[in-house]
Amino acid sequence: FNDTNAWYTEKDVKRAYYLSAEYLLGRAFQNALCNLDLEPAFKDALMGLGFKMEELFEFEADPGLGNGGLGRLAACFLDSMATLSLPCWGYGIRYSYGIFKQHIAQGWQVEKPDYWLAKPVPWEVPRPDITYPVRFGGTVEDYTDEQGAWRQRWVGGEIIQAMAYDNMIPGFDTYNTNNLRLWRALPAEEFNFDDFNESRYSEAIEARRRAEDLSAVLYPNDDKWEGK
């Protein structure tokens, strides 16, 4: 991955960026072994230790980042562009509960949250050094700066921090490795101490809850305004 990006920088290539609301990636471990042509050797090595490769694959959680054709198409695009050595990164949202678990209870479908991040994900690289403030609400007002120039500035509203997580996308039969950068929504202020001291405990963490709601679920119910 580092060599790929160093080569892109050295050659000053024109880069492309693919944006999608969802990515149905599948499990990264098996995909990486296949693309690197290591799956047969890995299988033989595990058999020598008394393990089955298929059982090992089951330990990896499916990333809850997509649930349909749009997400699978986006994932295929990323794989293809990496295989063709095209300098293209994907961008999306790191959902906490992207898709749901389905159970059948008394003949009826029951949906439960699928917290795929319950265990550490070894395939993603948290990037706390890449965090941007994003404003929601507020207004734009005109003003004149010290040099007398007319300017605009954004005032009011709420600031949410967007933190990056990098996911390597290896190409098939190539050294080229691209990236899928996902963004997690975090509060600009984790905890309101004044509200806590006034015994308003729910209000003290309200900003955190609102921020985390933004990247909680892939497609929230849009029957109500909050879901829209």
Secondary structure, 3 states (H helix, E strand, C coil): CHHHHHHHHHHCCCCEEEECCCCCCCCHHHHHHHHCCCHHHHHHHHHHCCCCHHHHHCCCCCCCCCCCHHHHHHHHHHHHHHHCCCCEEEEEECCCECCEEEEEECCEEEEEECCCCCCCCCCEEEEEEEEEEEEECCEEEEEECCCCCEEEEEECCEEEEEEEEEEEEECCCCCCEEEEEEEEEEECCCCCHHHHHCCCHHHHCHHHHHHHHHCCECCCCCCCCCCC
